[in-house]
């Protein structure tokens, strides 16, 4: 008989850190006229147009093509059908990638050391990422590992890189919001409520691409130094 060991971290681990990051980003974006707050009482979500130029998007897509492998989601692999895109971390030492990463850091005013490496994702027809939250769930096999490697995911920044012929929307399923990919547009959202508790209403999905392809980059932030 196997005895489950008690986690070193409570279910509400990092509540104070999540509140601190959320308060800071909220103040930062409120002062930015280019940051549009999506009307919602349930999710703190912002859109920033023209975050990347067309040339920058094209260059990032080339880097994604050079690194993308079948996606995984912690315990699940590509064959599960849960996440059928191809993805990969673009080289964090590449000067171009560093420039984009710093731009995201500056926009959100989050300590750069809190940021994970930028991940590129490519979706071809039929590929999707089923509904999920970006924050880590207590009781999972990876809970203690992630809590000890930077803590909870506080903020998500995602940039659309290309026009998609059909499909490929990003849907926040619990609040009935569907967003079409627009090149260069960033979405940024708080993975917690203002009080620092993780927000289940941030459940979102990358809907299947019906025609063409879809490219995005994602950068997740923790509550303290990542890694």
Buried (B, 14 or more C-beta within 10 A) or exposed (E): EEEEEEBEBEEEBBBEBBBBBBEBBBEBBEEEEEBBEBEBEBBBBBBBEEBBEEEBBBBBBEBBEEBBEEBEEEEEEBEEEBBBBBBBEBBEEBEEBBEBBEBBBEBBBBBBEBBBBBBBBBBBBEBBBBBBBBBBBBEEEEBBEBBEBBBBBBBBBBBBBBEBEEBBBBBBBBBEBEBEBBBBBBBBBBBBBEEBEBBEBBBBBBBBBEEBBBBBBBBBBBBBEBE
